[in-house]
Amino acid sequence: MKMGIAIDDQYINDYEASVFKSSEDANQGHRSRLHNFKSQHENDFEFYFRKEDFDAFTYERAIIDNAVAKQARKKVNRKMHLLHDRIFPKLKDKGYDLHPHHRHSNIVSGFAHTARNSKTLDGM
């Protein structure tokens, strides 16, 4: 099953040429170019994150810490880690000066309620 498009050198070069202008703030022109770039690729693939992934952070699940809600958020947490592990090396190879957290578990925010986080887990 196709889970997305390949983020290869050609895709990155197209993105940088079409959207990113390092001398420019995120103004209307930038947003317009970004929208146009995204719309070219919208129907080319199935999205990596699906409706059920977003549903893991709906209001009902965001405030509840039962096993079902926690498992739904944990699934998204794992997908985010996998996505990081796939794209981070490619970004480093492009020469970006990136520094992830030294603990892999802290690269993505937690999926369970703890005394140190908000009472509402509505995103990661």
N, CA, C and O atoms as a GROMACS GRO file, in nm:
protein
  496
    1MET      N    1   0.085  -0.117   0.000
    1MET     CA    2   0.000   0.000   0.000
    1MET      C    3   0.090   0.124   0.000
    1MET      O    4   0.185   0.132   0.077
    2LYS      N    5   0.059   0.218  -0.085
    2LYS     CA    6   0.136   0.341  -0.094
    2LYS      C    7   0.095   0.434   0.020
    2LYS      O    8  -0.021   0.472   0.031
    3MET      N    9   0.191   0.470   0.105
    3MET     CA   10   0.162   0.552   0.222
    3MET      C   11   0.207   0.697   0.206
    3MET      O   12   0.197   0.774   0.301
    4GLY      N   13   0.253   0.735   0.091
    4GLY     CA   14   0.295   0.872   0.072
    4GLY      C   15   0.380   0.886  -0.052
    4GLY      O   16   0.392   0.792  -0.130
    5ILE      N   17   0.437   1.001  -0.068
    5ILE     CA   18   0.527   1.021  -0.181
    5ILE      C   19   0.670   1.018  -0.131
    5ILE      O   20   0.696   1.042  -0.013
    6ALA      N   21   0.760   0.988  -0.221
    6ALA     CA   22   0.901   0.982  -0.185
    6ALA      C   23   0.954   1.124  -0.168
    6ALA      O   24   0.940   1.207  -0.258
    7ILE      N   25   1.012   1.150  -0.054
    7ILE     CA   26   1.075   1.279  -0.031
    7ILE      C   27   1.221   1.263  -0.073
    7ILE      O   28   1.311   1.247   0.010
    8ASP      N   29   1.241   1.268  -0.203
    8ASP     CA   30   1.375   1.251  -0.257
    8ASP      C   31   1.434   1.388  -0.292
    8ASP      O   32   1.372   1.491  -0.269
    9ASP      N   33   1.555   1.387  -0.348
    9ASP     CA   34   1.621   1.513  -0.382
    9ASP      C   35   1.538   1.597  -0.478
    9ASP      O   36   1.533   1.720  -0.465
   10GLN      N   37   1.474   1.533  -0.574
   10GLN     CA   38   1.393   1.607  -0.671
   10GLN      C   39   1.276   1.677  -0.602
   10GLN      O   40   1.248   1.794  -0.630
   11TYR      N   41   1.208   1.607  -0.513
   11TYR     CA   42   1.095   1.666  -0.441
   11TYR      C   43   1.143   1.786  -0.357
   11TYR      O   44   1.080   1.891  -0.358
   12ILE      N   45   1.253   1.768  -0.286
   12ILE     CA   46   1.305   1.876  -0.202
   12ILE      C   47   1.347   1.994  -0.287
   12ILE      O   48   1.318   2.109  -0.253
   13ASN      N   49   1.415   1.967  -0.398
   13ASN     CA   50   1.456   2.077  -0.486
   13ASN      C   51   1.335   2.150  -0.543
   13ASN      O   52   1.335   2.273  -0.550
   14ASP      N   53   1.232   2.075  -0.582
   14ASP     CA   54   1.109   2.137  -0.632
   14ASP      C   55   1.044   2.222  -0.524
   14ASP      O   56   0.998   2.334  -0.550
   15TYR      N   57   1.041   2.170  -0.401
   15TYR     CA   58   0.983   2.244  -0.289
   15TYR      C   59   1.060   2.374  -0.266
   15TYR      O   60   1.002   2.482  -0.257
   16GLU      N   61   1.192   2.360  -0.256
   16GLU     CA   62   1.273   2.479  -0.229
   16GLU      C   63   1.260   2.583  -0.340
   16GLU      O   64   1.253   2.703  -0.312
   17ALA      N   65   1.256   2.539  -0.465
   17ALA     CA   66   1.246   2.632  -0.577
   17ALA      C   67   1.108   2.695  -0.586
   17ALA      O   68   1.094   2.811  -0.625
   18SER      N   69   1.004   2.618  -0.550
   18SER     CA   70   0.867   2.666  -0.565
   18SER      C   71   0.816   2.744  -0.446
   18SER      O   72   0.733   2.833  -0.462
   19VAL      N   73   0.863   2.712  -0.328
   19VAL     CA   74   0.803   2.765  -0.206
   19VAL      C   75   0.899   2.848  -0.123
   19VAL      O   76   0.867   2.962  -0.087
   20PHE      N   77   1.013   2.794  -0.093
   20PHE     CA   78   1.101   2.854   0.008
   20PHE      C   79   1.186   2.964  -0.051
   20PHE      O   80   1.256   2.944  -0.151
   21LYS      N   81   1.180   3.078   0.009
   21LYS     CA   82   1.265   3.191  -0.025
   21LYS      C   83   1.328   3.238   0.106
   21LYS      O   84   1.261   3.300   0.188
   22SER      N   85   1.455   3.208   0.127
   22SER     CA   86   1.518   3.233   0.256
   22SER      C   87   1.520   3.381   0.294
   22SER      O   88   1.530   3.415   0.412
   23SER      N   89   1.512   3.469   0.196
   23SER     CA   90   1.517   3.612   0.227
   23SER      C   91   1.380   3.672   0.256
   23SER      O   92   1.366   3.794   0.269
   24GLU      N   93   1.281   3.587   0.264
   24GLU     CA   94   1.144   3.637   0.274
   24GLU      C   95   1.076   3.585   0.400
   24GLU      O   96   1.095   3.470   0.438
   25ASP      N   97   0.999   3.669   0.464
   25ASP     CA   98   0.919   3.628   0.578
   25ASP      C   99   0.800   3.547   0.529
   25ASP      O  100   0.773   3.541   0.409
   26ALA      N  101   0.729   3.484   0.624
   26ALA     CA  102   0.610   3.405   0.589
   26ALA      C  103   0.495   3.500   0.558
   26ALA      O  104   0.402   3.513   0.637
   27ASN      N  105   0.503   3.564   0.445
   27ASN     CA  106   0.399   3.659   0.406
   27ASN      C  107   0.299   3.593   0.312
   27ASN      O  108   0.305   3.472   0.289
   28GLN      N  109   0.210   3.671   0.259
   28GLN     CA  110   0.103   3.617   0.173
   28GLN      C  111   0.161   3.546   0.050
   28GLN      O  112   0.111   3.441   0.011
   29GLY      N  113   0.265   3.602  -0.010
   29GLY     CA  114   0.326   3.539  -0.127
   29GLY      C  115   0.379   3.400  -0.096
   29GLY      O  116   0.361   3.306  -0.173
   30HIS      N  117   0.444   3.388   0.020
   30HIS     CA  118   0.496   3.258   0.062
   30HIS      C  119   0.382   3.159   0.085
   30HIS      O  120   0.388   3.045   0.039
   31ARG      N  121   0.279   3.204   0.155
   31ARG     CA  122   0.165   3.115   0.183
   31ARG      C  123   0.098   3.072   0.053
   31ARG      O  124   0.056   2.957   0.041
   32SER      N  125   0.089   3.161  -0.041
   32SER     CA  126   0.026   3.129  -0.170
   32SER      C  127   0.108   3.024  -0.245
   32SER      O  128   0.053   2.929  -0.298
   33ARG      N  129   0.241   3.042  -0.248
   33ARG     CA  130   0.326   2.944  -0.316
   33ARG      C  131   0.319   2.809  -0.247
   33ARG      O  132   0.317   2.705  -0.313
   34LEU      N  133   0.315   2.809  -0.114
   34LEU     CA  134   0.304   2.684  -0.039
   34LEU      C  135   0.173   2.613  -0.072
   34LEU      O  136   0.171   2.492  -0.095
   35HIS      N  137   0.064   2.688  -0.074
   35HIS     CA  138  -0.067   2.631  -0.107
   35HIS      C  139  -0.064   2.571  -0.248
   35HIS      O  140  -0.113   2.460  -0.269
   36ASN      N  141  -0.008   2.642  -0.343
   36ASN     CA  142  -0.001   2.593  -0.480
   36ASN      C  143   0.083   2.467  -0.490
   36ASN      O  144   0.049   2.374  -0.564
   37PHE      N  145   0.194   2.463  -0.417
   37PHE     CA  146   0.281   2.345  -0.419
   37PHE      C  147   0.207   2.225  -0.360
   37PHE      O  148   0.210   2.116  -0.417
   38LYS      N  149   0.142   2.245  -0.245
   38LYS     CA  150   0.069   2.136  -0.181
   38LYS      C  151  -0.042   2.084  -0.270
   38LYS      O  152  -0.060   1.963  -0.283
   39SER      N  153  -0.117   2.173  -0.332
   39SER     CA  154  -0.231   2.130  -0.412
   39SER      C  155  -0.188   2.047  -0.532
   39SER      O  156  -0.266   1.966  -0.582
   40GLN      N  157  -0.065   2.067  -0.581
   40GLN     CA  158  -0.014   1.985  -0.691
   40GLN      C  159   0.003   1.839  -0.650
   40GLN      O  160  -0.004   1.749  -0.733
   41HIS      N  161   0.026   1.816  -0.521
   41HIS     CA  162   0.059   1.682  -0.473
   41HIS      C  163  -0.052   1.617  -0.390
   41HIS      O  164  -0.039   1.502  -0.348
   42GLU      N  165  -0.161   1.688  -0.366
   42GLU     CA  166  -0.266   1.639  -0.278
   42GLU      C  167  -0.322   1.503  -0.319
   42GLU      O  168  -0.342   1.417  -0.233
   43ASN      N  169  -0.346   1.484  -0.444
   43ASN     CA  170  -0.414   1.363  -0.489
   43ASN      C  171  -0.318   1.256  -0.540
   43ASN      O  172  -0.362   1.156  -0.596
   44ASP      N  173  -0.188   1.276  -0.520
   44ASP     CA  174  -0.090   1.182  -0.570
   44ASP      C  175  -0.068   1.063  -0.478
   44ASP      O  176  -0.003   0.966  -0.517
   45PHE      N  177  -0.120   1.068  -0.357
   45PHE     CA  178  -0.086   0.966  -0.260
   45PHE      C  179  -0.190   0.958  -0.150
   45PHE      O  180  -0.273   1.047  -0.132
   46GLU      N  181  -0.182   0.848  -0.078
   46GLU     CA  182  -0.261   0.835   0.044
   46GLU      C  183  -0.180   0.900   0.155
   46GLU      O  184  -0.058   0.887   0.158
   47PHE      N  185  -0.246   0.967   0.245
   47PHE     CA  186  -0.175   1.039   0.349
   47PHE      C  187  -0.122   0.944   0.455
   47PHE      O  188  -0.184   0.843   0.487
   48TYR      N  189  -0.007   0.978   0.511
   48TYR     CA  190   0.058   0.898   0.615
   48TYR      C  191  -0.028   0.896   0.741
   48TYR      O  192  -0.048   0.791   0.802
   49PHE      N  193  -0.077   1.014   0.779
   49PHE     CA  194  -0.166   1.021   0.895
   49PHE      C  195  -0.310   1.014   0.844
   49PHE      O  196  -0.348   1.086   0.753
   50ARG      N  197  -0.386   0.927   0.905
   50ARG     CA  198  -0.524   0.903   0.862
   50ARG      C  199  -0.622   0.963   0.962
   50ARG      O  200  -0.583   1.014   1.067
   51LYS      N  201  -0.749   0.957   0.927
   51LYS     CA  202  -0.853   1.014   1.012
   51LYS      C  203  -0.846   0.960   1.154
   51LYS      O  204  -0.859   1.035   1.251
   52GLU      N  205  -0.825   0.830   1.168
   52GLU     CA  206  -0.820   0.772   1.303
   52GLU      C  207  -0.702   0.827   1.385
   52GLU      O  208  -0.709   0.832   1.508
   53ASP      N  209  -0.595   0.867   1.317
   53ASP     CA  210  -0.483   0.928   1.389
   53ASP      C  211  -0.524   1.064   1.447
   53ASP      O  212  -0.489   1.096   1.561
   54PHE      N  213  -0.596   1.142   1.369
   54PHE     CA  214  -0.644   1.271   1.418
   54PHE      C  215  -0.751   1.253   1.525
   54PHE      O  216  -0.760   1.331   1.620
   55ASP      N  217  -0.832   1.149   1.508
   55ASP     CA  218  -0.937   1.121   1.606
   55ASP      C  219  -0.881   1.088   1.745
   55ASP      O  220  -0.951   1.102   1.845
   56ALA      N  221  -0.756   1.044   1.750
   56ALA     CA  222  -0.693   1.013   1.879
   56ALA      C  223  -0.681   1.136   1.966
   56ALA      O  224  -0.656   1.126   2.087
   57PHE      N  225  -0.698   1.255   1.906
   57PHE     CA  226  -0.683   1.381   1.980
   57PHE      C  227  -0.811   1.462   1.983
   57PHE      O  228  -0.809   1.581   2.014
   58THR      N  229  -0.924   1.398   1.952
   58THR     CA  230  -1.051   1.468   1.966
   58THR      C  231  -1.073   1.498   2.114
   58THR      O  232  -1.008   1.440   2.200
   59TYR      N  233  -1.164   1.588   2.142
   59TYR     CA  234  -1.184   1.633   2.279
   59TYR      C  235  -1.207   1.517   2.375
   59TYR      O  236  -1.149   1.513   2.483
   60GLU      N  237  -1.292   1.422   2.336
   60GLU     CA  238  -1.324   1.312   2.427
   60GLU      C  239  -1.199   1.232   2.463
   60GLU      O  240  -1.177   1.201   2.580
   61ARG      N  241  -1.118   1.199   2.363
   61ARG     CA  242  -0.999   1.119   2.389
   61ARG      C  243  -0.886   1.202   2.449
   61ARG      O  244  -0.798   1.148   2.517
   62ALA      N  245  -0.887   1.331   2.425
   62ALA     CA  246  -0.779   1.416   2.475
   62ALA      C  247  -0.781   1.430   2.627
   62ALA      O  248  -0.676   1.448   2.689
   63ILE      N  249  -0.901   1.422   2.686
   63ILE     CA  250  -0.910   1.440   2.832
   63ILE      C  251  -0.917   1.307   2.907
   63ILE      O  252  -0.903   1.304   3.029
   64ILE      N  253  -0.938   1.199   2.835
   64ILE     CA  254  -0.952   1.067   2.897
   64ILE      C  255  -0.818   0.994   2.889
   64ILE      O  256  -0.745   1.008   2.791
   65ASP      N  257  -0.788   0.917   2.991
   65ASP     CA  258  -0.664   0.840   2.990
   65ASP      C  259  -0.692   0.691   3.007
   65ASP      O  260  -0.613   0.619   3.068
   66ASN      N  261  -0.804   0.646   2.951
   66ASN     CA  262  -0.832   0.503   2.958
   66ASN      C  263  -0.747   0.429   2.854
   66ASN      O  264  -0.678   0.492   2.774
   67ALA      N  265  -0.753   0.298   2.856
   67ALA     CA  266  -0.668   0.216   2.769
   67ALA      C  267  -0.694   0.241   2.621
   67ALA      O  268  -0.599   0.242   2.542
   68VAL      N  269  -0.818   0.261   2.582
   68VAL     CA  270  -0.851   0.283   2.441
   68VAL      C  271  -0.793   0.415   2.392
   68VAL      O  272  -0.729   0.421   2.287
   69ALA      N  273  -0.814   0.521   2.469
   69ALA     CA  274  -0.763   0.653   2.430
   69ALA      C  275  -0.610   0.653   2.430
   69ALA      O  276  -0.548   0.708   2.339
   70LYS      N  277  -0.551   0.592   2.531
   70LYS     CA  278  -0.405   0.588   2.539
   70LYS      C  279  -0.345   0.509   2.423
   70LYS      O  280  -0.243   0.549   2.367
   71GLN      N  281  -0.408   0.399   2.387
   71GLN     CA  282  -0.359   0.317   2.276
   71GLN      C  283  -0.368   0.393   2.144
   71GLN      O  284  -0.278   0.382   2.060
   72ALA      N  285  -0.475   0.468   2.124
   72ALA     CA  286  -0.490   0.548   2.001
   72ALA      C  287  -0.380   0.653   1.992
   72ALA      O  288  -0.321   0.672   1.885
   73ARG      N  289  -0.351   0.721   2.102
   73ARG     CA  290  -0.244   0.822   2.102
   73ARG      C  291  -0.107   0.757   2.088
   73ARG      O  292  -0.018   0.812   2.024
   74LYS      N  293  -0.090   0.639   2.148
   74LYS     CA  294   0.038   0.568   2.138
   74LYS      C  295   0.067   0.529   1.994
   74LYS      O  296   0.182   0.533   1.950
   75LYS      N  297  -0.036   0.490   1.921
   75LYS     CA  298  -0.018   0.453   1.780
   75LYS      C  299   0.033   0.573   1.700
   75LYS      O  300   0.123   0.558   1.617
   76VAL      N  301  -0.022   0.690   1.724
   76VAL     CA  302   0.022   0.811   1.655
   76VAL      C  303   0.166   0.846   1.698
   76VAL      O  304   0.246   0.887   1.614
   77ASN      N  305   0.196   0.829   1.824
   77ASN     CA  306   0.330   0.853   1.874
   77ASN      C  307   0.432   0.766   1.799
   77ASN      O  308   0.536   0.815   1.756
   78ARG      N  309   0.401   0.638   1.783
   78ARG     CA  310   0.491   0.547   1.710
   78ARG      C  311   0.506   0.591   1.564
   78ARG      O  312   0.616   0.589   1.510
   79LYS      N  313   0.396   0.631   1.501
   79LYS     CA  314   0.403   0.676   1.361
   79LYS      C  315   0.489   0.801   1.348
   79LYS      O  316   0.564   0.816   1.251
   80MET      N  317   0.480   0.891   1.446
   80MET     CA  318   0.561   1.012   1.441
   80MET      C  319   0.709   0.979   1.458
   80MET      O  320   0.794   1.038   1.391
   81HIS      N  321   0.741   0.885   1.546
   81HIS     CA  322   0.880   0.842   1.560
   81HIS      C  323   0.931   0.778   1.432
   81HIS      O  324   1.043   0.806   1.389
   82LEU      N  325   0.850   0.692   1.372
   82LEU     CA  326   0.891   0.628   1.247
   82LEU      C  327   0.913   0.731   1.138
   82LEU      O  328   1.009   0.721   1.061
   83LEU      N  329   0.826   0.828   1.130
   83LEU     CA  330   0.841   0.934   1.030
   83LEU      C  331   0.970   1.012   1.055
   83LEU      O  332   1.044   1.041   0.962
   84HIS      N  333   0.996   1.046   1.180
   84HIS     CA  334   1.120   1.115   1.214
   84HIS      C  335   1.241   1.033   1.171
   84HIS      O  336   1.335   1.085   1.111
   85ASP      N  337   1.239   0.904   1.203
   85ASP     CA  338   1.353   0.817   1.171
   85ASP      C  339   1.375   0.806   1.020
   85ASP      O  340   1.487   0.781   0.975
   86ARG      N  341   1.270   0.823   0.943
   86ARG     CA  342   1.282   0.814   0.797
   86ARG      C  343   1.331   0.945   0.736
   86ARG      O  344   1.412   0.943   0.643
   87ILE      N  345   1.283   1.059   0.786
   87ILE     CA  346   1.317   1.184   0.718
   87ILE      C  347   1.436   1.257   0.778
   87ILE      O  348   1.503   1.333   0.707
   88PHE      N  349   1.464   1.236   0.905
   88PHE     CA  350   1.573   1.310   0.968
   88PHE      C  351   1.707   1.288   0.898
   88PHE      O  352   1.777   1.385   0.870
   89PRO      N  353   1.746   1.163   0.867
   89PRO     CA  354   1.874   1.144   0.798
   89PRO      C  355   1.880   1.215   0.663
   89PRO      O  356   1.985   1.265   0.623
   90LYS      N  357   1.768   1.220   0.594
   90LYS     CA  358   1.766   1.287   0.463
   90LYS      C  359   1.785   1.439   0.480
   90LYS      O  360   1.852   1.502   0.398
   91LEU      N  361   1.728   1.494   0.584
   91LEU     CA  362   1.746   1.637   0.609
   91LEU      C  363   1.889   1.668   0.650
   91LEU      O  364   1.947   1.768   0.607
   92LYS      N  365   1.947   1.581   0.732
   92LYS     CA  366   2.088   1.599   0.771
   92LYS      C  367   2.177   1.592   0.648
   92LYS      O  368   2.272   1.670   0.635
   93ASP      N  369   2.147   1.497   0.557
   93ASP     CA  370   2.226   1.484   0.434
   93ASP      C  371   2.218   1.610   0.348
   93ASP      O  372   2.310   1.639   0.272
   94LYS      N  373   2.107   1.683   0.359
   94LYS     CA  374   2.092   1.808   0.284
   94LYS      C  375   2.174   1.921   0.345
   94LYS      O  376   2.186   2.028   0.285
   95GLY      N  377   2.231   1.898   0.463
   95GLY     CA  378   2.316   1.997   0.524
   95GLY      C  379   2.248   2.085   0.628
   95GLY      O  380   2.308   2.181   0.676
   96TYR      N  381   2.123   2.054   0.662
   96TYR     CA  382   2.056   2.132   0.766
   96TYR      C  383   2.121   2.105   0.902
   96TYR      O  384   2.155   1.991   0.932
   97ASP      N  385   2.137   2.208   0.980
   97ASP     CA  386   2.200   2.197   1.112
   97ASP      C  387   2.092   2.165   1.215
   97ASP      O  388   2.042   2.254   1.283
   98LEU      N  389   2.056   2.037   1.226
   98LEU     CA  390   1.948   1.993   1.312
   98LEU      C  391   2.003   1.913   1.429
   98LEU      O  392   2.102   1.841   1.417
   99HIS      N  393   1.936   1.928   1.543
   99HIS     CA  394   1.980   1.859   1.664
   99HIS      C  395   1.860   1.805   1.739
   99HIS      O  396   1.798   1.878   1.817
  100PRO      N  397   1.824   1.678   1.718
  100PRO     CA  398   1.709   1.623   1.792
  100PRO      C  399   1.746   1.601   1.938
  100PRO      O  400   1.864   1.602   1.976
  101HIS      N  401   1.645   1.582   2.017
  101HIS     CA  402   1.669   1.553   2.158
  101HIS      C  403   1.754   1.427   2.170
  101HIS      O  404   1.739   1.335   2.090
  102HIS      N  405   1.841   1.422   2.268
  102HIS     CA  406   1.931   1.308   2.284
  102HIS      C  407   1.858   1.181   2.327
  102HIS      O  408   1.908   1.070   2.308
  103ARG      N  409   1.739   1.196   2.386
  103ARG     CA  410   1.657   1.079   2.421
  103ARG      C  411   1.550   1.063   2.315
  103ARG      O  412   1.466   1.152   2.296
  104HIS      N  413   1.552   0.952   2.246
  104HIS     CA  414   1.456   0.928   2.136
  104HIS      C  415   1.312   0.944   2.182
  104HIS      O  416   1.228   0.992   2.107
  105SER      N  417   1.284   0.905   2.304
  105SER     CA  418   1.146   0.914   2.354
  105SER      C  419   1.100   1.059   2.368
  105SER      O  420   0.980   1.085   2.377
  106ASN      N  421   1.193   1.153   2.371
  106ASN     CA  422   1.157   1.294   2.385
  106ASN      C  423   1.150   1.370   2.253
  106ASN      O  424   1.125   1.490   2.253
  107ILE      N  425   1.172   1.303   2.143
  107ILE     CA  426   1.163   1.368   2.012
  107ILE      C  427   1.018   1.403   1.982
  107ILE      O  428   0.989   1.506   1.921
  108VAL      N  429   0.928   1.318   2.026
  108VAL     CA  430   0.784   1.340   2.011
  108VAL      C  431   0.725   1.350   2.151
  108VAL      O  432   0.768   1.279   2.242
  109SER      N  433   0.628   1.438   2.169
  109SER     CA  434   0.569   1.452   2.301
  109SER      C  435   0.497   1.324   2.344
  109SER      O  436   0.464   1.240   2.260
  110GLY      N  437   0.472   1.312   2.471
  110GLY     CA  438   0.415   1.190   2.527
  110GLY      C  439   0.269   1.168   2.490
  110GLY      O  440   0.198   1.261   2.454
  111PHE      N  441   0.227   1.043   2.500
  111PHE     CA  442   0.091   1.005   2.464
  111PHE      C  443   0.004   0.980   2.586
  111PHE      O  444  -0.117   0.962   2.573
  112ALA      N  445   0.064   0.978   2.706
  112ALA     CA  446  -0.011   0.947   2.827
  112ALA      C  447  -0.016   1.069   2.919
  112ALA      O  448   0.076   1.150   2.920
  113HIS      N  449  -0.122   1.079   2.994
  113HIS     CA  450  -0.134   1.186   3.094
  113HIS      C  451  -0.033   1.161   3.205
  113HIS      O  452  -0.017   1.048   3.253
  114THR      N  453   0.034   1.267   3.246
  114THR     CA  454   0.126   1.258   3.359
  114THR      C  455   0.106   1.384   3.444
  114THR      O  456   0.034   1.476   3.405
  115ALA      N  457   0.171   1.387   3.557
  115ALA     CA  458   0.162   1.503   3.643
  115ALA      C  459   0.231   1.624   3.581
  115ALA      O  460   0.205   1.737   3.622
  116ARG      N  461   0.318   1.603   3.481
  116ARG     CA  462   0.395   1.712   3.423
  116ARG      C  463   0.338   1.766   3.293
  116ARG      O  464   0.394   1.861   3.237
  117ASN      N  465   0.228   1.709   3.243
  117ASN     CA  466   0.174   1.764   3.119
  117ASN      C  467   0.032   1.818   3.140
  117ASN      O  468  -0.025   1.805   3.248
  118SER      N  469  -0.020   1.876   3.036
  118SER     CA  470  -0.154   1.934   3.040
  118SER      C  471  -0.258   1.826   3.068
  118SER      O  472  -0.235   1.708   3.044
  119LYS      N  473  -0.372   1.868   3.119
  119LYS     CA  474  -0.482   1.775   3.142
  119LYS      C  475  -0.550   1.736   3.011
  119LYS      O  476  -0.632   1.645   3.007
  120THR      N  477  -0.516   1.808   2.903
  120THR     CA  478  -0.573   1.778   2.772
  120THR      C  479  -0.460   1.744   2.676
  120THR      O  480  -0.374   1.828   2.648
  121LEU      N  481  -0.461   1.621   2.624
  121LEU     CA  482  -0.363   1.579   2.524
  121LEU      C  483  -0.430   1.586   2.386
  121LEU      O  484  -0.485   1.488   2.336
  122ASP      N  485  -0.425   1.706   2.327
  122ASP     CA  486  -0.495   1.724   2.201
  122ASP      C  487  -0.402   1.742   2.083
  122ASP      O  488  -0.443   1.793   1.978
  123GLY      N  489  -0.277   1.700   2.099
  123GLY     CA  490  -0.181   1.703   1.989
  123GLY      C  491  -0.044   1.661   2.038
  123GLY      O  492  -0.020   1.652   2.159
  124MET      N  493   0.045   1.636   1.944
  124MET     CA  494   0.182   1.596   1.979
  124MET      C  495   0.278   1.690   1.912
  124MET      O  496   0.399   1.676   1.927
   0.00000   0.00000   0.00000
